Amino acid sequence: MSDATLHNATQNPDDFAVSISDSIESFIVAVTEVAKGDEPDSAVPFLLLEISQLLLTGGRLGAHEDIVPAERYEPDSGPEPDADELRERFARLLDPVDVYSEVFDPYVPRSEPVACRISDDLADIVTDLRHGLAHYRAGRVSEALWWWQFSYLTNWGPTASAALRALQSLVAHVRLDQPLDALNGLDTDTGAGGDEERLAEEAGKVMAAEIAGPLGLHRA
């Protein structure tokens, strides 16, 4: 089903739901496999691809008219799976490029950059997606779609977009043979302050070639 038919009143809503759920389940399975670390040389390019594909699914949800759940109050979807192991695996796999700097909202004037972690982002995205998937598997399709749409706009969409920018930047630094600024000392517990001088002081020069091999970013 093409995005041009999203508002077609004659379409089968189950087709849209199946397409969205398949994409989300595929993403969860894929990133969980990457987190195992069996193929570290392909980790970053694979994550770049998977998050890009997930954001296409998010774009379809964002472009769709507001989805209204069948029930007024959200049913209990059961205990949330723990994402800490996934977070820790990615933190080890992506070290030393896990931490990056991001502007939270580009439409807020004079926004200051904050420190983020790709490992945190991936764990948070998977947590949001799993929550909707629990509803979907229980047969609560409208609840699942509502949750995925709502959380795309409020949480996992912005988070995935930020992580994608970080991964794309990392790939570009390596492919273009440009030095990579590692934000040494900058962590998610502290803000970057928005001060370029401070960022420059905190940044240590790390040649991209040193991280290209372990992260699967081999230059042509």
SERO-4910 file (N, C-alpha, C, O; in steps of 0.05 Angstrom, whole numbers):
BEGIN
 pado doro    nc1    nc2    nc3   cac1   cac2   cac3    cc1    cc2    cc3    oc1    oc2    oc3
  Met    A     17    -24      0      0      0      0     18     25      0     35     27     17
  Ser    A     14     42    -18     30     67    -20     21     87      0     -2     87      9
  Asp    A     39    106      7     32    127     26     10    145     14     -4    158     29
  Ala    A      8    146    -12    -12    163    -25    -41    154    -19    -60    169    -21
  Thr    A    -44    129    -10    -70    118     -5    -77    117     25    -97    105     33
  Leu    A    -60    130     41    -64    128     70    -92    138     79   -104    128     98
  His    A   -102    159     65   -127    171     73   -151    161     56   -173    172     57
  Asn    A   -146    140     41   -167    128     25   -186    113     43   -179     93     56
  Ala    A   -211    121     44   -231    109     62   -238     81     55   -248     66     71
  Thr    A   -232     72     30   -239     45     21   -217     25     26   -221      1     21
  Gln    A   -193     34     35   -171     15     39   -177     -3     63   -192      4     81
  Asn    A   -164    -25     63   -166    -44     86   -146    -35    107   -122    -36    103
  Pro    A   -156    -27    131   -138    -17    151   -119    -38    161    -97    -32    171
  Asp    A   -126    -64    158   -108    -85    167    -83    -86    151    -62    -93    161
  Asp    A    -84    -78    125    -60    -77    109    -40    -58    120    -16    -64    121
  Phe    A    -49    -35    128    -31    -15    139    -19    -25    166      5    -22    171
  Ala    A    -36    -37    182    -27    -47    208     -7    -69    205     14    -69    219
  Val    A    -11    -87    186      7   -109    182     34    -99    172     55   -108    181
  Ser    A     33    -80    154     58    -68    143     74    -55    165     99    -58    166
  Ile    A     61    -39    181     75    -25    203     86    -44    223    109    -42    231
  Ser    A     70    -64    232     79    -83    252    102   -100    242    121   -106    256
  Asp    A    101   -108    216    123   -124    204    149   -108    204    170   -119    211
  Ser    A    147    -83    197    171    -66    196    183    -63    224    207    -64    228
  Ile    A    166    -58    244    175    -54    271    187    -80    283    208    -79    296
  Glu    A    174   -102    278    185   -127    288    211   -134    275    230   -144    288
  Ser    A    214   -128    249    239   -133    235    261   -116    246    284   -125    249
  Phe    A    255    -91    253    276    -73    265    285    -84    292    309    -85    297
  Ile    A    266    -92    309    273   -103    335    291   -128    333    311   -130    347
  Val    A    284   -146    315    299   -170    311    327   -163    301    347   -174    311
  Ala    A    329   -145    282    354   -138    270    374   -125    289    397   -133    291
  Val    A    364   -105    304    383    -91    323    390   -109    346    412   -106    357
  Thr    A    372   -127    354    379   -146    375    402   -164    366    419   -171    382
  Glu    A    402   -172    341    423   -189    330    449   -173    329    470   -184    335
  Val    A    448   -148    320    472   -131    319    484   -128    347    509   -129    350
  Ala    A    467   -125    367    477   -121    394    492   -145    405    508   -142    424
  Lys    A    488   -168    393    503   -192    403    533   -190    397    549   -203    410
  Gly    A    540   -173    378    568   -168    373    582   -189    356    607   -190    355
  Asp    A    567   -206    343    579   -228    328    592   -217    303    612   -229    293
  Glu    A    583   -194    292    595   -182    268    600   -153    273    587   -136    262
  Pro    A    619   -147    291    625   -118    298    634   -102    274    629    -77    274
  Asp    A    646   -114    254    655    -99    230    633    -87    214    638    -69    198
  Ser    A    608    -97    218    586    -86    202    566    -71    219    544    -64    209
  Ala    A    572    -67    244    553    -56    263    542    -28    255    518    -25    253
  Val    A    560     -9    250    551     18    245    536     20    218    515     32    217
  Pro    A    547      9    196    531     10    171    504     -3    173    484      6    162
  Phe    A    503    -26    188    478    -40    191    458    -23    207    434    -22    200
  Leu    A    467    -11    228    449      7    244    439     30    228    416     39    230
  Leu    A    457     41    212    450     64    194    427     56    176    407     71    172
  Leu    A    429     32    165    408     22    147    382     16    161    360     24    152
  Glu    A    384      3    184    360     -5    199    344     19    210    320     20    209
  Ile    A    358     39    220    345     63    231    332     79    208    311     90    211
  Ser    A    346     80    186    335     94    162    308     81    154    289     95    148
  Gln    A    308     54    153    283     40    146    261     44    167    238     47    160
  Leu    A    269     44    192    249     49    213    237     76    211    213     79    215
  Leu    A    253     96    204    242    123    202    223    127    178    206    144    179
  Leu    A    226    110    158    206    110    136    180    100    148    159    111    141
  Thr    A    180     80    165    156     70    178    144     92    196    120     97    196
  Gly    A    162    106    210    153    128    227    140    150    211    121    163    219
  Gly    A    152    156    187    141    177    170    113    170    161     96    187    159
  Arg    A    108    144    155     81    136    148     62    140    171     39    148    166
  Leu    A     70    134    195     53    138    218     48    168    222     26    176    229
  Gly    A     69    184    219     66    213    223     48    226    202     34    245    208
  Ala    A     49    215    178     33    227    156      4    217    157    -14    229    145
  His    A     -1    196    172    -28    185    174    -46    203    191    -36    217    209
  Glu    A    -71    203    186    -90    218    203    -88    206    231    -79    184    235
  Asp    A    -97    222    251    -96    213    279   -110    186    283   -133    183    274
  Ile    A    -96    168    295   -107    141    300   -120    142    328   -107    149    347
  Val    A   -145    133    329   -159    133    354   -162    104    364   -173     88    350
  Pro    A   -153     98    388   -155     70    398   -184     63    404   -201     80    409
  Ala    A   -189     37    403   -217     27    407   -226     32    436   -250     36    441
  Glu    A   -208     31    455   -215     34    483   -206     61    494   -186     72    485
  Arg    A   -221     72    513   -215     98    524   -189     98    539   -173    117    538
  Tyr    A   -185     77    555   -160     75    571   -143     52    561   -153     32    552
  Glu    A   -117     57    562    -99     37    551    -99     12    568    -95     13    592
  Pro    A   -104    -12    556   -104    -37    571    -75    -43    580    -56    -34    568
  Asp    A    -73    -59    601    -47    -67    611    -35    -86    591    -46   -107    584
  Ser    A    -11    -80    582      3    -97    562     22   -116    576     37   -130    562
  Gly    A     22   -117    602     39   -135    617     66   -123    623     71    -99    616
  Pro    A     84   -137    636    110   -126    644    127   -119    620    127   -133    600
  Glu    A    141    -97    622    158    -88    601    185   -104    601    197   -106    622
  Pro    A    193   -114    578    219   -128    577    242   -109    584    241    -85    577
  Asp    A    261   -118    598    284   -102    607    303    -97    583    312   -116    570
  Ala    A    308    -72    578    326    -65    555    354    -58    564    371    -50    548
  Asp    A    360    -62    590    386    -55    600    409    -72    587    430    -61    582
  Glu    A    403    -97    583    424   -114    570    430   -104    542    453   -103    534
  Leu    A    409    -97    527    413    -87    500    429    -61    501    447    -57    485
  Arg    A    422    -43    520    436    -18    523    466    -23    529    483    -10    517
  Glu    A    472    -41    547    500    -46    555    516    -59    532    539    -53    528
  Arg    A    503    -76    517    516    -89    495    524    -68    474    546    -69    463
  Phe    A    506    -50    468    512    -29    448    533    -10    459    549      0    443
  Ala    A    532     -4    485    552     14    496    580      2    493    599     17    486
  Arg    A    583    -24    496    609    -36    492    616    -37    463    639    -33    455
  Leu    A    597    -43    446    602    -47    417    610    -20    404    626    -20    386
  Leu    A    597      2    413    601     27    399    622     45    412    629     67    402
  Asp    A    633     36    435    655     52    447    678     53    426    685     32    415
  Pro    A    690     76    421    689    102    436    671    123    422    675    147    427
  Val    A    653    116    405    637    136    391    608    136    400    590    145    386
  Asp    A    603    125    424    575    122    433    563    150    440    540    155    434
  Val    A    579    167    452    569    194    460    571    213    437    591    215    423
  Tyr    A    549    228    433    549    249    412    533    273    422    520    272    443
  Ser    A    535    295    408    522    320    416    498    325    398    499    322    373
  Glu    A    475    333    410    450    336    395    435    360    405    435    366    429
  Val    A    422    374    386    403    396    394    376    383    396    366    372    376
  Phe    A    363    385    419    338    371    424    315    380    406    302    363    395
  Asp    A    312    406    403    290    416    387    300    438    369    306    460    379
  Pro    A    302    434    342    313    454    324    296    479    322    305    499    311
  Tyr    A    272    478    332    254    502    330    254    518    355    239    538    357
  Val    A    270    511    375    272    527    399    296    546    395    319    536    391
  Pro    A    292    572    395    314    591    390    337    587    410    333    583    433
  Arg    A    361    589    399    386    587    415    386    562    432    395    562    455
  Ser    A    377    540    420    378    514    434    407    506    439    424    510    422
  Glu    A    412    495    462    439    486    469    442    457    464    423    442    469
  Pro    A    465    448    454    468    419    449    470    404    476    479    414    496
  Val    A    460    379    475    461    362    498    475    337    490    477    329    467
  Ala    A    486    323    510    501    298    505    481    275    504    463    273    521
  Cys    A    484    257    485    467    234    482    485    209    477    509    212    472
  Arg    A    473    186    479    487    161    473    471    145    453    446    142    456
  Ile    A    484    135    433    470    118    414    459     93    427    438     84    420
  Ser    A    474     82    446    465     58    460    439     63    476    421     47    476
  Asp    A    437     87    489    412     94    502    390     97    482    367     88    487
  Asp    A    396    110    460    376    115    439    364     89    430    339     86    428
  Leu    A    381     70    423    371     45    412    354     29    432    333     18    425
  Ala    A    363     29    458    347     16    478    320     29    482    300     15    486
  Asp    A    319     56    482    294     70    485    275     65    462    251     62    466
  Ile    A    286     65    438    270     60    414    257     33    415    233     29    411
  Val    A    273     13    421    264    -15    423    242    -17    445    223    -32    441
  Thr    A    246     -4    467    226     -5    489    199      6    479    179     -7    485
  Asp    A    199     29    466    175     40    455    161     21    435    137     17    436
  Leu    A    177     10    417    166     -7    397    155    -33    408    134    -42    399
  Arg    A    169    -44    427    159    -69    440    133    -64    454    115    -82    454
  His    A    129    -41    466    104    -35    480     80    -37    461     60    -49    467
  Gly    A     83    -25    438     62    -26    418     58    -54    407     36    -63    401
  Leu    A     81    -68    404     80    -95    393     65   -114    412     51   -133    403
  Ala    A     67   -110    438     52   -126    457     22   -123    453      7   -142    454
  His    A     13    -98    448    -15    -93    442    -23   -107    416    -44   -119    414
  Tyr    A     -6   -105    396    -12   -116    370    -16   -146    372    -34   -158    361
  Arg    A      3   -159    386      2   -188    388    -22   -198    404    -31   -221    402
  Ala    A    -32   -180    422    -55   -187    438    -81   -181    423   -103   -185    433
  Gly    A    -79   -172    398   -103   -167    381   -114   -139    384   -134   -133    372
  Arg    A   -100   -122    399   -109    -94    402    -95    -77    381    -77    -61    387
  Val    A   -104    -80    356    -90    -67    334    -92    -36    335    -72    -23    331
  Ser    A   -116    -26    340   -118      4    341   -102     15    364    -90     37    361
  Glu    A   -100      1    386    -84     10    409    -54     10    401    -39     29    408
  Ala    A    -46    -11    387    -18    -12    379    -11     10    360     10     24    363
  Leu    A    -28     15    340    -23     36    320    -23     63    333     -7     81    327
  Trp    A    -43     67    352    -43     93    366    -17     97    382     -6    118    381
  Trp    A     -8     77    395     16     79    412     41     85    394     57    103    400
  Trp    A     43     70    372     66     74    355     66    102    342     87    115    340
  Gln    A     42    112    335     40    139    324     47    160    345     63    178    340
  Phe    A     34    157    368     39    177    390     68    177    398     80    199    401
  Ser    A     80    154    403    107    153    412    127    160    390    149    169    396
  Tyr    A    119    157    365    136    167    343    139    197    344    160    208    341
  Leu    A    117    210    350    117    240    350    130    250    376    141    272    375
  Thr    A    128    235    398    138    246    423    165    235    432    178    248    448
  Asn    A    172    211    423    197    199    434    214    184    414    236    193    407
  Trp    A    204    162    404    223    145    388    229    158    361    250    152    350
  Gly    A    211    174    350    218    188    325    241    207    328    261    205    313
  Pro    A    239    227    346    261    245    350    287    231    358    309    238    350
  Thr    A    284    210    375    308    195    384    321    181    361    346    181    358
  Ala    A    305    168    344    316    154    320    329    174    301    350    168    289
  Ser    A    316    197    297    327    217    279    355    227    289    373    230    273
  Ala    A    357    231    315    382    240    327    404    219    323    426    225    316
  Ala    A    397    194    329    416    172    326    425    169    298    448    163    292
  Leu    A    406    172    279    413    169    251    432    191    242    451    186    227
  Arg    A    428    216    252    447    238    245    475    232    255    495    237    242
  Ala    A    476    220    280    502    214    291    516    192    275    540    194    269
  Leu    A    501    171    267    513    149    252    521    159    224    542    151    214
  Gln    A    504    176    212    511    186    185    536    203    186    552    202    168
  Ser    A    538    219    207    561    236    211    586    220    214    608    226    203
  Leu    A    584    198    230    606    180    234    616    168    208    640    167    203
  Val    A    597    158    193    604    146    167    617    167    149    637    161    135
  Ala    A    606    191    148    617    212    131    646    219    139    663    223    122
  His    A    651    221    165    679    227    175    699    207    164    720    214    155
  Val    A    691    182    164    709    160    156    712    160    126    734    159    115
  Arg    A    690    161    112    691    159     83    704    183     70    717    180     49
  Leu    A    702    206     83    714    230     72    741    236     84    754    256     78
  Asp    A    751    217    100    777    219    112    781    244    128    801    258    125
  Gln    A    761    250    144    762    274    161    767    266    190    755    246    199
  Pro    A    783    281    205    787    274    234    760    276    249    743    292    242
  Leu    A    757    259    268    733    258    284    737    270    311    756    262    325
  Asp    A    720    289    319    722    301    345    707    283    365    683    279    364
  Ala    A    723    272    384    710    256    405    705    274    429    723    288    438
  Leu    A    681    274    439    674    293    461    683    281    487    666    272    504
  Asn    A    709    280    491    720    269    516    711    285    540    712    310    540
  Gly    A    702    270    560    692    283    584    663    291    583    651    297    603
  Leu    A    651    292    559    623    299    556    607    274    560    611    254    546
  Asp    A    588    274    578    571    251    583    542    259    585    536    283    585
  Thr    A    525    240    587    496    246    588    488    258    614    465    267    617
  Asp    A    505    258    634    499    270    660    503    300    659    493    314    677
  Thr    A    516    310    639    522    339    638    515    350    610    517    335    591
  Gly    A    508    375    609    502    387    583    527    398    570    547    402    583
  Ala    A    525    402    544    548    412    530    551    442    533    572    454    528
  Gly    A    529    455    542    531    483    548    527    502    524    524    526    528
  Gly    A    528    491    500    524    507    477    547    526    471    544    543    453
  Asp    A    569    523    485    592    541    482    612    527    464    623    506    471
  Glu    A    617    539    440    635    526    421    663    523    432    678    504    427
  Glu    A    671    544    448    698    542    460    700    519    479    720    505    480
  Arg    A    679    515    495    679    494    515    680    467    501    693    448    509
  Leu    A    664    465    479    664    440    464    691    434    452    701    411    452
  Ala    A    704    456    443    731    452    432    751    442    453    768    426    447
  Glu    A    748    453    477    766    445    498    761    416    507    780    401    513
  Glu    A    736    407    506    729    380    514    735    360    492    738    336    498
  Ala    A    736    369    468    740    351    445    769    343    442    786    360    441
  Gly    A    774    317    440    801    307    434    801    297    406    781    284    397
  Lys    A    822    301    391    824    293    364    829    262    362    849    252    374
  Val    A    812    248    349    815    220    345    813    214    315    793    221    303
  Met    A    833    203    303    832    198    275    812    176    269    810    156    282
  Ala    A    796    181    248    775    162    240    786    135    234    773    115    237
  Ala    A    811    134    223    823    109    216    825     90    239    825     66    236
  Glu    A    828    101    263    831     84    287    806     69    295    807     49    308
  Ile    A    783     80    286    758     67    294    744     54    270    724     41    273
  Ala    A    755     59    246    741     49    222    739     19    221    718      8    215
  Gly    A    761      5    227    761    -24    226    742    -37    246    724    -52    237
  Pro    A    744    -31    272    727    -44    292    697    -38    287    680    -54    295
  Leu    A    691    -15    275    663     -8    272    652    -13    243    630     -5    237
  Gly    A    669    -26    227    659    -33    200    658    -10    181    641    -10    162
  Leu    A    674     11    186    674     34    168    700     35    152    717     52    156
  His    A    702     17    133    726     15    117    725     35     94    705     36     79
  Arg    A    745     51     92    746     71     71    751     58     44    765     37     42
  Ala    A    740     70     23    744     59     -4    773     64    -13    781     57    -35
***
